[in-house]
Amino acid sequence: MKWDIFCNVVDNFGDIGVTWRLARQLVAEHGQSVRLWVDEPAVFAPLCPQADPEADSQWQQGVEIRHWRQDWQPAEAADVVIEAFACQLPGAYLDAMAARPEKPTWLNLEYLSAEDWVAGCHGLPSFQANGLQKAFYFPGFIEGTGGLLRESGLLERRQAFLTDPDARRAFLEELGVELDDDALLISLFAYENAALAGWLDVLAAGDRPVQLLVPVGRVLADLAKWLGEEKLTAGARFSRGKLAIQVLPFVSQDDYDRILWCCDFNAVRGEDSFVRAQWAGKPLLWHIYQQEEDAHWDKLEAFLVLYCAELSPAASAALTEGWRAWNRGEGMGEAWNGLLAQWPEVSLHADNWCRQQAARTDLATGLVQICTKPL
């Protein structure tokens, strides 16, 4: 089947990160023909270093990447049309969809959420004025939702990588990281966050050495402020007490996965890196994207309820407070010490959660299934 996936890059890399992973998997594992329409190819390019940010059309890893311009040019409608995260399809393309003798399967791929209402809305049809029918597809963590993006054999590749100490060390050395075997290795990918300084203070004053790997991103401004530096760039290194900090370049999605696998703890943001950190099977800290009227707090709390359900009261309280402190922008230092006290249980739980989620149908497979057997 032919697929068209439309992505409007709203902010940062989350939307394009999800759709690019989905497009690649549909081609590589399901033999689908996929066009990925992106309104800002320059944002896509860092995720795929081989890509040309100026090209109107290009092929990358079997996916046709098209520049979705405001001055839309006629294009044949595909068999399956995915509007990612409620982006608005071009009017002329909607006309092309309606004109097809065999109407396309039209899906609105929604944002990930653990809220209770998601399962009830997953798959609901929406009849359109032009005679087409659109359905809502919700990723999720429980039965009755659309699952999570997960490539075939992902956990097996992660395990093979981690059980080969030479492979782990060689990968980190390629990034310029000299691994300290005694240190706690942490990755930090976050939005601007006032809680960062308190956390760094505690890491620097702790008993155990910590190596902090910070890919280039929005949190660098807060990190620079704490360090007393004007600006930070890839390759920069600093030491404060027990804390060693290194700024990493922006890497491809596959390499970012490996960074998450290498680390003992991962601070992530948005949706794409949030899911990938779960597949790493390590303790994580989620900086959720802030929404109007604080709607993001409902999503954060809903996930915590689900994720912490099998933890002891003490471990659940420690992890919950850490996530809340990080997202409210204060109290992270004290919360971190509380989390360290529950580390063995929290670490084991992260791996168990990963395996539980991996037992469910992945998002791409679910999408292919419903296109042959409608929701």
Sine and cosine of phi, psi and omega as CSV:
sin_phi,cos_phi,sin_psi,cos_psi,sin_omega,cos_omega
0.00,0.00,0.42,-0.91,0.08,-1.00
-0.99,-0.14,0.73,-0.68,-0.04,-1.00
-0.86,-0.50,0.64,-0.77,0.22,-0.98
-0.88,-0.47,0.84,-0.55,0.05,-1.00
-0.91,-0.42,0.84,-0.55,-0.02,-1.00
-0.97,-0.26,0.78,-0.63,-0.01,-1.00
-0.78,-0.63,0.87,-0.49,0.12,-0.99
-0.99,-0.15,0.92,-0.40,-0.06,-1.00
-0.96,0.28,0.99,-0.14,-0.07,-1.00
-0.97,0.25,-0.77,0.63,-0.08,-1.00
-0.29,-0.96,0.71,-0.71,0.07,-1.00
0.88,0.47,-0.59,-0.81,-0.15,-0.99
-0.88,-0.47,0.04,1.00,-0.12,-0.99
-0.89,0.46,-0.78,0.62,-0.07,-1.00
-0.90,0.45,-0.75,0.66,0.00,-1.00
-0.94,0.34,-0.52,0.86,0.04,-1.00
-0.88,0.47,-0.70,0.72,0.01,-1.00
-0.92,0.39,-0.74,0.67,-0.08,-1.00
-0.93,0.35,-0.55,0.83,0.05,-1.00
-0.92,0.38,-0.68,0.73,0.07,-1.00
-0.88,0.48,-0.70,0.71,-0.02,-1.00
-0.88,0.48,-0.73,0.68,-0.02,-1.00
-0.86,0.50,-0.71,0.70,0.00,-1.00
-0.87,0.49,-0.68,0.74,-0.05,-1.00
-0.94,0.35,-0.62,0.78,0.03,-1.00
-0.86,0.50,-0.62,0.78,0.02,-1.00
-0.96,0.26,-0.78,0.62,-0.16,-0.99
-0.95,0.33,-0.60,0.80,-0.12,-0.99
-0.96,-0.28,-0.37,0.93,-0.08,-1.00
-0.86,-0.51,0.05,1.00,0.09,-1.00
0.90,0.44,0.45,0.89,-0.01,-1.00
-1.00,0.05,0.40,-0.92,0.09,-1.00
-0.99,-0.16,0.88,-0.47,-0.19,-0.98
-0.81,-0.59,0.77,-0.64,0.25,-0.97
-0.95,-0.30,0.77,-0.64,0.06,-1.00
-0.95,-0.33,0.92,-0.38,-0.01,-1.00
-1.00,-0.06,0.86,-0.51,-0.08,-1.00
-0.81,-0.58,0.78,-0.62,-0.04,-1.00
-0.99,0.17,-0.28,0.96,0.02,-1.00
-0.73,-0.69,0.99,0.15,-0.02,-1.00
-0.86,0.51,-0.42,0.91,0.00,-1.00
-0.91,0.42,-0.45,0.89,0.05,-1.00
-0.99,0.17,-0.51,0.86,0.04,-1.00
-0.93,0.37,-0.62,0.79,-0.15,-0.99
-0.81,0.58,-0.67,0.74,0.01,-1.00
-0.87,0.48,-0.45,0.89,0.02,-1.00
-0.97,0.23,-0.37,0.93,0.00,-1.00
-0.71,-0.70,1.00,0.04,-0.13,-0.99
-0.83,0.56,-0.37,0.93,0.00,-1.00
-0.98,0.18,-0.19,0.98,-0.11,-0.99
-0.96,0.28,0.48,-0.88,0.07,-1.00
-0.99,-0.17,0.93,-0.36,-0.06,-1.00
-0.92,0.39,-0.20,0.98,-0.03,-1.00
-0.99,-0.17,-0.15,0.99,-0.12,-0.99
-0.97,0.23,0.66,-0.76,0.12,-0.99
-0.97,0.25,-0.52,0.85,-0.01,-1.00
-0.53,-0.85,0.70,-0.71,0.03,-1.00
-0.37,-0.93,0.34,-0.94,0.04,-1.00
-0.93,-0.37,0.78,-0.63,0.05,-1.00
-0.69,-0.72,0.86,-0.51,0.04,-1.00
0.79,0.61,0.65,0.76,0.07,-1.00
0.99,0.10,-0.05,1.00,-0.01,-1.00
-0.97,-0.24,0.71,-0.70,0.10,-0.99
-1.00,0.08,0.88,-0.47,0.01,-1.00
-0.99,-0.14,0.84,-0.54,-0.02,-1.00
-0.87,-0.50,0.64,-0.77,0.07,-1.00
-0.98,0.21,0.89,-0.46,0.01,-1.00
-1.00,0.07,1.00,-0.10,-0.06,-1.00
-1.00,0.02,0.43,-0.90,0.07,-1.00
-0.89,0.45,-0.60,0.80,0.07,-1.00
-1.00,0.06,0.97,0.23,-0.12,-0.99
-0.87,0.49,0.73,-0.69,0.08,-1.00
-0.97,-0.23,0.57,-0.82,-0.07,-1.00
-0.80,0.60,0.66,-0.75,0.03,-1.00
-0.56,-0.83,0.61,-0.79,0.01,-1.00
-0.92,0.38,0.72,-0.69,0.00,-1.00
-0.95,0.30,0.61,-0.80,-0.05,-1.00
-1.00,0.10,0.11,-0.99,0.04,-1.00
-0.95,0.33,-0.58,0.81,0.02,-1.00
-0.81,-0.59,0.77,-0.63,-0.01,-1.00
-0.85,-0.52,0.84,-0.55,0.02,-1.00
-0.90,-0.43,0.89,-0.46,0.16,-0.99
-0.99,-0.12,0.93,-0.37,-0.10,-1.00
-0.98,0.20,0.81,-0.58,0.15,-0.99
0.86,0.52,0.69,0.73,0.13,-0.99
0.89,0.45,0.47,0.88,0.12,-0.99
-0.93,0.37,0.43,-0.90,-0.07,-1.00
-1.00,-0.06,0.87,-0.50,0.00,-1.00
-0.94,0.34,0.50,-0.86,0.06,-1.00
-0.87,0.50,0.62,-0.78,-0.02,-1.00
-0.85,0.53,-0.67,0.75,0.00,-1.00
-0.91,0.42,-0.54,0.84,0.03,-1.00
-0.95,0.32,-0.62,0.78,0.08,-1.00
-0.86,0.51,-0.63,0.78,0.05,-1.00
-0.89,0.45,-0.64,0.76,0.02,-1.00
-0.91,0.42,-0.60,0.80,0.07,-1.00
-0.89,0.46,-0.71,0.70,-0.04,-1.00
-0.92,0.39,-0.46,0.89,-0.05,-1.00
-0.99,0.16,-0.21,0.98,0.00,-1.00
-0.92,0.40,0.70,-0.71,0.08,-1.00
-0.86,0.52,-0.69,0.72,0.08,-1.00
-0.97,-0.24,0.93,-0.36,-0.13,-0.99
-0.91,0.42,0.62,-0.79,0.00,-1.00
-0.96,0.29,0.37,-0.93,0.18,-0.98
-0.98,0.18,0.85,-0.53,-0.11,-0.99
-0.89,-0.45,0.87,-0.49,-0.08,-1.00
-0.81,-0.59,0.67,-0.74,0.15,-0.99
-0.98,-0.18,0.96,-0.27,0.04,-1.00
-0.98,0.21,0.90,-0.43,-0.10,-0.99
-1.00,0.00,0.17,-0.99,0.09,-1.00
-0.95,0.32,0.43,-0.90,-0.01,-1.00
-0.96,0.29,0.70,-0.71,0.06,-1.00
-0.41,-0.91,0.52,-0.85,0.07,-1.00
-0.98,-0.21,0.17,0.99,-0.04,-1.00
-0.91,0.42,0.48,-0.88,-0.13,-0.99
-0.86,0.50,-0.56,0.83,-0.12,-0.99
-0.97,0.26,-0.21,0.98,-0.11,-0.99
-0.88,0.47,-0.73,0.68,-0.03,-1.00
-0.87,0.50,-0.58,0.82,0.00,-1.00
-0.94,0.33,-0.39,0.92,-0.03,-1.00
-0.99,-0.15,-0.27,0.96,-0.03,-1.00
-0.89,0.46,0.83,-0.56,0.04,-1.00
1.00,0.04,-0.05,1.00,-0.02,-1.00
-0.90,0.43,0.70,-0.71,0.02,-1.00
-0.99,0.12,0.43,-0.90,0.09,-1.00
-0.71,-0.71,0.92,-0.39,-0.04,-1.00
-0.99,0.13,0.75,-0.66,-0.10,-0.99
-0.98,-0.21,0.37,-0.93,-0.05,-1.00
-0.89,0.45,-0.43,0.90,-0.03,-1.00
-1.00,0.07,0.15,0.99,0.04,-1.00
1.00,-0.03,-0.10,1.00,0.03,-1.00
-1.00,0.09,0.31,-0.95,0.07,-1.00
-0.84,-0.54,0.78,-0.63,0.04,-1.00
-0.93,-0.37,0.60,-0.80,0.05,-1.00
-0.86,-0.51,0.47,-0.88,-0.01,-1.00
-0.99,-0.14,0.79,-0.61,-0.03,-1.00
-0.90,-0.44,0.91,-0.41,-0.08,-1.00
-0.95,-0.30,0.90,-0.44,0.21,-0.98
-0.87,0.49,0.36,-0.93,-0.01,-1.00
-0.05,-1.00,0.01,-1.00,-0.13,-0.99
-0.94,-0.34,-0.06,1.00,-0.09,-1.00
-0.78,-0.62,0.25,-0.97,0.06,-1.00
-0.87,0.49,0.58,-0.82,-0.04,-1.00
1.00,-0.07,-0.01,1.00,0.09,-1.00
-0.87,-0.49,0.01,-1.00,-0.13,-0.99
-1.00,0.04,0.12,0.99,0.04,-1.00
0.97,0.23,-0.22,-0.98,-0.06,-1.00
-0.83,-0.55,0.45,-0.89,0.09,-1.00
-0.91,0.41,0.84,-0.55,0.02,-1.00
-0.42,-0.91,0.89,-0.46,-0.01,-1.00
-0.95,0.30,0.47,-0.88,0.03,-1.00
-0.87,0.48,0.73,-0.68,0.04,-1.00
0.97,0.25,0.20,0.98,-0.06,-1.00
-0.87,0.50,-0.75,0.67,-0.04,-1.00
-0.92,0.39,-0.55,0.84,0.04,-1.00
-0.93,0.37,-0.63,0.77,0.05,-1.00
-0.92,0.40,-0.62,0.79,0.05,-1.00
-0.89,0.46,-0.71,0.70,-0.04,-1.00
-0.90,0.43,-0.66,0.75,0.03,-1.00
-0.89,0.46,-0.63,0.78,0.02,-1.00
-0.91,0.42,-0.72,0.70,-0.09,-1.00
-0.96,0.27,-0.43,0.90,0.01,-1.00
-1.00,0.07,-0.01,1.00,0.08,-1.00
-0.93,-0.36,1.00,-0.04,-0.07,-1.00
-0.86,0.51,-0.51,0.86,0.02,-1.00
-0.92,0.39,-0.61,0.79,0.00,-1.00
-0.92,0.40,-0.68,0.73,0.01,-1.00
-0.89,0.46,-0.74,0.67,-0.03,-1.00
-0.91,0.41,-0.65,0.76,-0.01,-1.00
-0.90,0.43,-0.64,0.77,0.02,-1.00
-0.89,0.45,-0.72,0.69,-0.01,-1.00
-0.91,0.42,-0.59,0.81,0.03,-1.00
-0.91,0.42,-0.56,0.83,0.07,-1.00
-0.88,0.47,-0.48,0.87,0.04,-1.00
-1.00,0.03,0.00,1.00,-0.01,-1.00
1.00,0.09,0.28,0.96,-0.04,-1.00
-0.99,-0.12,0.86,-0.50,0.11,-0.99
-1.00,-0.08,0.94,-0.34,-0.16,-0.99
-0.96,0.28,0.77,-0.64,0.14,-0.99
-0.99,-0.16,0.94,-0.34,-0.11,-0.99
-0.89,0.45,-0.37,0.93,-0.01,-1.00
-1.00,0.03,-0.17,0.99,-0.11,-0.99
-1.00,-0.01,0.48,-0.88,0.18,-0.98
-0.99,0.16,0.84,-0.54,-0.07,-1.00
-0.99,-0.14,0.85,-0.52,-0.08,-1.00
-0.81,-0.58,0.69,-0.73,0.16,-0.99
-0.97,-0.24,0.57,-0.82,-0.04,-1.00
-0.76,-0.65,0.92,-0.39,0.08,-1.00
-0.72,-0.70,0.95,-0.32,-0.16,-0.99
-0.49,-0.87,0.24,-0.97,0.19,-0.98
-0.98,0.19,0.02,-1.00,0.13,-0.99
-0.82,0.57,0.68,-0.74,-0.11,-0.99
-0.47,-0.88,0.88,-0.47,0.00,-1.00
-0.93,0.37,-0.29,0.96,-0.01,-1.00
-0.98,0.19,-0.17,0.99,-0.10,-0.99
-0.89,0.46,-0.70,0.72,-0.08,-1.00
-0.85,0.52,-0.71,0.71,0.01,-1.00
-0.89,0.45,-0.60,0.80,0.03,-1.00
-0.92,0.39,-0.71,0.71,0.00,-1.00
-0.90,0.45,-0.60,0.80,0.04,-1.00
-0.85,0.52,-0.70,0.71,-0.03,-1.00
-0.94,0.35,-0.65,0.76,0.03,-1.00
-0.88,0.47,-0.66,0.75,-0.02,-1.00
-0.93,0.37,-0.52,0.85,-0.05,-1.00
-1.00,-0.06,0.00,1.00,-0.09,-1.00
-0.95,0.30,0.05,-1.00,0.00,-1.00
-1.00,0.07,-0.46,0.89,-0.09,-1.00
-0.97,-0.25,0.66,-0.75,0.07,-1.00
-0.88,0.48,0.58,-0.81,0.01,-1.00
-0.76,-0.65,0.75,-0.67,0.17,-0.99
-0.95,-0.30,0.85,-0.53,-0.04,-1.00
-0.94,-0.34,0.88,-0.47,0.01,-1.00
-0.98,-0.22,0.84,-0.54,-0.11,-0.99
-0.84,-0.54,0.99,-0.16,0.09,-1.00
-0.88,0.47,0.53,-0.85,0.02,-1.00
-0.80,0.60,0.77,-0.64,-0.02,-1.00
0.01,-1.00,-0.18,-0.98,-0.16,-0.99
-0.93,0.36,-0.41,0.91,-0.04,-1.00
-0.96,0.29,-0.20,0.98,-0.06,-1.00
-0.87,0.49,-0.52,0.86,0.00,-1.00
-0.90,0.44,-0.68,0.74,0.03,-1.00
-0.93,0.36,-0.60,0.80,0.04,-1.00
-0.91,0.42,-0.68,0.74,0.03,-1.00
-0.88,0.48,-0.64,0.76,0.01,-1.00
-0.88,0.47,-0.69,0.73,0.00,-1.00
-0.91,0.42,-0.59,0.81,-0.02,-1.00
-0.99,0.16,-0.22,0.97,-0.07,-1.00
0.97,0.23,0.44,0.90,0.00,-1.00
-0.96,-0.26,0.46,-0.89,0.00,-1.00
-0.97,0.24,-0.65,0.76,-0.05,-1.00
-0.41,-0.91,0.55,-0.83,0.03,-1.00
-0.89,-0.45,0.60,-0.80,0.05,-1.00
-0.73,-0.69,0.24,-0.97,-0.01,-1.00
-0.83,0.56,0.69,-0.72,-0.02,-1.00
0.99,-0.15,-0.26,0.97,0.00,-1.00
-0.91,0.41,0.61,-0.80,0.00,-1.00
-0.71,-0.71,0.60,-0.80,0.00,-1.00
-0.54,-0.84,0.43,-0.90,0.08,-1.00
-0.73,-0.69,0.71,-0.71,0.09,-1.00
-0.64,-0.77,0.94,-0.33,-0.02,-1.00
0.86,0.51,-0.81,-0.58,-0.01,-1.00
-0.99,0.10,0.01,1.00,-0.11,-0.99
-0.97,-0.24,0.83,-0.56,0.13,-0.99
-0.93,-0.36,0.79,-0.61,-0.07,-1.00
-0.89,-0.45,0.68,-0.73,0.07,-1.00
-0.67,-0.74,0.76,-0.65,0.03,-1.00
-1.00,0.00,0.81,-0.58,-0.03,-1.00
-0.98,-0.18,0.44,-0.90,0.11,-0.99
-0.94,0.34,0.32,-0.95,0.13,-0.99
-0.94,0.35,0.77,-0.64,-0.11,-0.99
-0.88,-0.48,0.18,-0.98,0.06,-1.00
-0.91,0.41,0.24,-0.97,0.00,-1.00
-0.88,0.47,-0.66,0.75,-0.02,-1.00
-0.90,0.44,-0.64,0.77,0.03,-1.00
-0.95,0.33,-0.56,0.83,0.06,-1.00
-0.90,0.43,-0.62,0.78,0.10,-1.00
-0.82,0.57,-0.70,0.72,-0.03,-1.00
-0.92,0.40,-0.58,0.82,0.08,-1.00
-0.87,0.49,-0.71,0.70,0.01,-1.00
-0.88,0.47,-0.65,0.76,0.02,-1.00
-0.90,0.45,-0.62,0.78,-0.07,-1.00
-0.93,0.37,-0.51,0.86,-0.18,-0.98
-0.99,0.10,0.39,-0.92,0.06,-1.00
-1.00,0.08,-0.37,0.93,-0.05,-1.00
-0.47,-0.88,0.69,-0.73,-0.06,-1.00
-0.79,-0.61,0.86,-0.52,0.15,-0.99
-0.99,-0.11,0.86,-0.52,-0.11,-0.99
-0.77,-0.63,0.11,-0.99,-0.07,-1.00
-0.63,-0.78,0.30,-0.95,0.13,-0.99
0.92,0.40,-0.61,-0.79,-0.06,-1.00
-0.93,-0.37,-0.76,0.65,-0.12,-0.99
-0.88,0.47,-0.80,0.60,-0.02,-1.00
-0.93,0.37,-0.44,0.90,0.07,-1.00
-0.88,0.47,-0.72,0.69,0.02,-1.00
-0.93,0.37,-0.68,0.73,-0.03,-1.00
-0.90,0.43,-0.55,0.83,0.05,-1.00
-0.92,0.40,-0.55,0.84,0.06,-1.00
-0.92,0.40,-0.60,0.80,0.04,-1.00
-0.95,0.31,-0.29,0.96,0.08,-1.00
-0.95,0.32,-0.38,0.93,0.04,-1.00
0.94,0.33,0.42,0.91,-0.01,-1.00
-0.88,-0.48,0.38,-0.92,0.08,-1.00
-0.82,0.57,0.59,-0.80,-0.09,-1.00
-0.64,-0.77,0.28,-0.96,0.03,-1.00
-0.73,-0.68,0.83,-0.55,-0.11,-0.99
-0.96,-0.27,0.85,-0.52,0.16,-0.99
-0.99,-0.12,0.98,-0.20,-0.10,-1.00
-0.98,0.22,0.53,-0.85,0.02,-1.00
-0.93,0.38,0.81,-0.59,-0.06,-1.00
-0.96,0.30,0.73,-0.68,-0.01,-1.00
-0.89,-0.45,0.28,-0.96,0.02,-1.00
-0.88,0.47,0.56,-0.83,0.01,-1.00
0.85,0.53,0.44,0.90,0.05,-1.00
0.84,0.55,0.54,0.84,0.00,-1.00
-0.90,0.43,-0.38,0.93,-0.02,-1.00
-0.92,0.40,-0.41,0.91,0.00,-1.00
-0.91,0.42,-0.58,0.81,0.05,-1.00
-0.89,0.46,-0.65,0.76,0.02,-1.00
-0.92,0.39,-0.65,0.76,0.00,-1.00
-0.90,0.44,-0.75,0.66,-0.03,-1.00
-0.91,0.41,-0.60,0.80,0.01,-1.00
-0.90,0.44,-0.66,0.75,0.03,-1.00
-0.93,0.37,-0.65,0.76,0.00,-1.00
-0.87,0.49,-0.66,0.75,0.03,-1.00
-0.85,0.52,-0.72,0.70,-0.03,-1.00
-0.94,0.35,-0.73,0.68,-0.09,-1.00
-0.93,0.37,-0.57,0.82,-0.09,-1.00
-1.00,-0.03,0.04,1.00,-0.13,-0.99
-0.85,0.53,-0.53,0.85,-0.06,-1.00
-0.98,-0.20,0.11,0.99,0.06,-1.00
-1.00,0.08,0.40,-0.92,0.13,-0.99
-0.91,0.41,0.36,-0.93,0.02,-1.00
-0.82,0.57,-0.63,0.78,-0.04,-1.00
-0.93,0.37,-0.71,0.70,-0.01,-1.00
-0.93,0.38,-0.64,0.77,0.03,-1.00
-0.88,0.47,-0.70,0.72,-0.01,-1.00
-0.91,0.42,-0.65,0.76,-0.02,-1.00
-0.92,0.40,-0.71,0.70,-0.01,-1.00
-0.92,0.38,-0.67,0.74,0.00,-1.00
-0.88,0.48,-0.70,0.72,-0.01,-1.00
-0.91,0.41,-0.59,0.80,0.05,-1.00
-0.88,0.48,-0.71,0.70,0.00,-1.00
-0.93,0.38,-0.65,0.76,0.01,-1.00
-0.92,0.40,-0.68,0.74,0.00,-1.00
-0.88,0.47,-0.70,0.71,-0.01,-1.00
-0.88,0.48,-0.64,0.76,-0.07,-1.00
-1.00,0.10,-0.35,0.94,0.08,-1.00
-1.00,-0.01,-0.19,0.98,0.11,-0.99
1.00,0.04,0.35,0.94,0.04,-1.00
-0.30,-0.95,0.45,-0.89,0.08,-1.00
1.00,0.08,0.25,0.97,-0.09,-1.00
-0.95,0.30,-0.51,0.86,0.00,-1.00
-0.88,0.48,-0.79,0.62,0.02,-1.00
-0.90,0.44,-0.64,0.77,-0.01,-1.00
-0.90,0.44,-0.58,0.81,0.01,-1.00
-0.90,0.44,-0.68,0.73,0.03,-1.00
-0.89,0.46,-0.59,0.80,0.07,-1.00
-0.91,0.42,-0.61,0.80,0.02,-1.00
-0.93,0.35,-0.63,0.78,0.03,-1.00
-0.86,0.51,-0.55,0.83,0.00,-1.00
-0.92,0.39,-0.35,0.94,-0.01,-1.00
-0.93,-0.36,0.30,0.95,-0.18,-0.98
-0.84,0.55,-0.74,0.67,-0.05,-1.00
-0.85,0.53,-0.70,0.72,-0.01,-1.00
-0.94,0.35,-0.67,0.74,-0.01,-1.00
-0.90,0.44,-0.61,0.79,0.02,-1.00
-0.92,0.40,-0.72,0.69,0.02,-1.00
-0.89,0.46,-0.64,0.77,-0.01,-1.00
-0.90,0.43,-0.63,0.78,0.00,-1.00
-0.87,0.50,-0.65,0.76,0.03,-1.00
-0.94,0.35,-0.67,0.75,0.02,-1.00
-0.89,0.45,-0.68,0.74,0.02,-1.00
-0.87,0.49,-0.69,0.72,0.02,-1.00
-0.84,0.55,-0.72,0.70,-0.04,-1.00
-0.94,0.34,-0.59,0.81,0.06,-1.00
-0.89,0.46,-0.71,0.70,0.01,-1.00
-0.93,0.38,-0.55,0.84,-0.01,-1.00
-0.94,0.34,-0.29,0.96,0.04,-1.00
-0.98,0.22,-0.19,0.98,-0.01,-1.00
-1.00,-0.07,0.36,-0.93,0.04,-1.00
-0.89,0.46,0.74,-0.67,-0.01,-1.00
-0.97,0.24,0.28,-0.96,-0.14,-0.99
-0.89,0.46,-0.72,0.70,-0.04,-1.00
-0.90,0.44,-0.68,0.73,0.03,-1.00
-0.88,0.47,-0.66,0.75,0.04,-1.00
-0.88,0.48,-0.65,0.76,0.03,-1.00
-0.89,0.45,-0.70,0.72,0.01,-1.00
-0.89,0.46,-0.65,0.76,0.00,-1.00
-0.88,0.47,-0.68,0.73,-0.04,-1.00
-0.97,0.26,-0.30,0.95,0.04,-1.00
-0.98,0.21,-0.31,0.95,0.10,-0.99
-0.98,-0.20,-0.38,0.92,0.07,-1.00
-0.71,-0.70,1.00,-0.06,-0.15,-0.99
-0.81,0.59,0.48,-0.88,0.06,-1.00
-0.86,0.52,0.00,0.00,0.00,0.00
